[in-house]
Amino acid sequence: MTCRCPTSIFETRLANGAPTRTFRKKRIPLDDCIGAVANFCDCRVWREKNEIGENRYVFFGLRSDIEVAHYLAELIDGAVRSELGRYKTTSEYRGFRHNVRHLANASFALGMVASIADKLTAMKAERDRVNHSTGRGLVVLKTSVVDAEFGKLDLNLKAPRSTSRMVSMTAYEAGGVAGASLSINPAVGGSTD
């Protein structure tokens, strides 16, 4: 199948040229659900380092899908920061010894992004089911076009290393509850009704 779309509809950056920057050199909670964000938005995503070694995410797909992906990434990042701050004020958190609070913080954030990733995956599956049942074949065509154009980039991407983590189940579960309560509305620049 040949793509008749102009390649300018494919973006690896937003219109202003700025990828989603993490300003970090190490892992952040968003790392654990960025793939679900990209999948939900029918994009591809990878992480790269800039010239000073900071990590950033690069989304690839149709411009409107990339805008939604950036919106969701920012929404999730802000929500994790906000909910973690709220969690730190709870009696449950104060029950952790000072020397294990970093574990509680990481566990809460991991639980929250895992819950959000599960929610995005379920929402995508439902959307795909509805699109398939109503005969909206353009969605399948769009995905195949994005995949074909992505293949033309000839990137040498490596799968992230699998790591094991120590987790506080109490904090992880609290993060899961916070993630499940996050309202996700991928409307960008329009009405949320």
Secondary structure, 3 states (H helix, E strand, C coil): CCCCCCHHHEECCCCCCCCEECCCCCCCHHHHCHHHHHHHCCCEEEEEECCCCCEEEEEEEEHHHHHHHHHHHHHHHHHHHHHHHHHCCCHHHHCCCHHHHHHHHHHHHHHHHHHHHHHHHHHHHHHHHHHHHCCCHHHHHHHHHHHHHHHHCCCCCCCCCCCCCCCCHHHHHHHHHHHHCCCCCCCCCCCCC
